[in-house]
Every structure is written in structure tokens, then in C-alpha cells.
Amino acid sequence: MKRWLSYLFYFVTTIAVTYVFQLVILFYISGMRFTAADRSPTVDIDIGAKIMFSIGIPVFYFIGLIIFFFFYRSVLELFKIELKNMLPICFNTFITLCLIVLFTRFAFDFSFFH
């Protein structure tokens, strides 16, 4: 029971932090576009920034999630609770893929629903 509660706490924490993280990044990209529109109508985020936002930031976020998981796992080992690696790493990979799709759609201005 302690193991499943530990997994649940990790997943809920990861989802909450990811939600806040994606909101901050989306507001940041929107703010960059807003200031670019103020300068002149032809200025937009360059391709390097779009790639960084769509792939780079989610990959670094994935690395941060993995580091957080291994730290969390080492803390739980002090309380004799052992967590397996497979489920959280698959969950972190799924979150990263979702962030890549979301940020790519937003940064490159793709609209799949028109």
C-alpha cells in the first residue's frame, strides 16, 4: 500500500508541476510574440527559438523529471519503500511527448482543428 501511495504522490506532483510548467512556457511564448508584434508586423520568433521551445525545453524538462524521480526514490529508500523504474520513466516519456506536441503546435502556429 505504501508503494502505491508513493507512486500516486509522484504522479500527482509530476502532473501538477507539468501543468504549471506548460502554462509558464505558453505565456512566455505568447509574450515573445506580443513584443515581436509591437516592433514590426513581420518579426516573429526565429526558427532556432521555435526548435528550442518545441524540442529542447521538453527534453530538458524530461531530464529534470528523471533527476527528481531518482532523488524521490532515494529518499523513499530511507523509509524502506522501493519503487521500480519502469512505470515512472514511461510516464515521464509520455509527458515529454505530449509537451513536444503541444509546444510544437503552439510555437510553429500549427492549427489542426481548422
C-alpha positions in Angstrom: 0.0 0.0 0.0 2.8 2.4 0.8 4.4 1.8 -2.6 1.2 2.7 -4.5 0.7 5.8 -2.4 4.3 6.7 -3.2 3.6 6.2 -6.9 0.4 8.2 -6.6 2.2 11.1 -4.8 4.9 11.1 -7.5 2.3 11.1 -10.4 0.1 13.8 -8.9 3.2 16.0 -8.1 4.5 15.5 -11.7 1.2 16.3 -13.3 0.8 19.5 -11.1 4.3 20.7 -11.8 3.9 19.9 -15.6 0.7 21.8 -15.8 2.3 24.9 -14.2 5.4 24.5 -16.4 3.5 24.3 -19.6 1.4 27.4 -18.6 4.5 29.4 -17.9 6.1 28.4 -21.2 3.0 29.1 -23.2 2.7 32.5 -21.6 6.4 33.2 -22.3 6.0 32.3 -26.0 2.9 34.4 -26.2 4.7 37.3 -24.6 7.6 36.9 -27.1 5.1 37.1 -29.9 3.3 40.1 -28.4 6.6 42.0 -28.1 7.6 40.9 -31.6 4.3 42.2 -33.0 4.9 45.6 -31.3 8.2 46.0 -33.1 7.0 45.4 -36.6 4.4 43.2 -38.2 7.0 40.9 -40.0 9.0 40.0 -36.9 8.3 36.6 -35.3 10.1 34.0 -33.3 13.0 32.7 -35.4 13.4 29.0 -36.3 16.1 28.4 -33.6 13.8 29.6 -30.8 10.9 27.6 -32.2 13.0 24.4 -32.2 14.3 25.2 -28.7 10.8 25.7 -27.4 9.3 22.7 -29.2 12.1 20.1 -28.6 14.8 21.5 -26.4 12.8 22.6 -23.4 10.7 19.4 -23.1 13.9 17.3 -23.3 15.5 19.3 -20.5 12.2 19.0 -18.6 12.4 15.2 -19.1 15.9 15.2 -17.6 14.7 17.2 -14.7 11.8 14.8 -14.1 14.2 11.8 -14.2 16.5 13.5 -11.7 13.6 14.3 -9.4 12.4 10.7 -9.6 15.8 9.3 -8.7 16.0 11.8 -5.8 12.5 10.9 -4.7 13.3 7.2 -5.0 16.5 7.6 -2.9 14.5 9.4 -0.2 11.9 6.6 -0.1 14.6 4.0 0.2 15.4 5.5 3.6 11.9 4.5 4.7 12.2 1.0 3.2 9.9 1.8 0.3 11.3 0.6 -3.0 10.0 1.9 -6.3 10.5 0.4 -9.7 12.0 2.5 -12.6 9.8 1.3 -15.5 6.4 2.9 -14.7 7.6 6.4 -13.8 10.1 6.6 -16.7 7.3 5.6 -19.1 5.1 8.2 -17.5 7.8 10.9 -17.9 8.3 9.9 -21.5 4.6 10.2 -22.2 4.5 13.7 -20.6 7.6 14.7 -22.6 6.0 13.6 -25.9 2.8 15.5 -25.0 4.8 18.6 -24.3 6.7 18.3 -27.5 3.4 18.1 -29.5 1.8 21.0 -27.5 4.8 23.3 -27.8 5.4 22.4 -31.5 1.8 23.2 -32.3 2.0 26.5 -30.4 5.5 27.6 -31.4 5.1 26.9 -35.1 1.5 28.1 -35.1 0.0 24.8 -36.4 -3.7 24.6 -36.1 -5.1 21.1 -36.6 -8.6 22.0 -35.8 -9.4 24.5 -38.6 
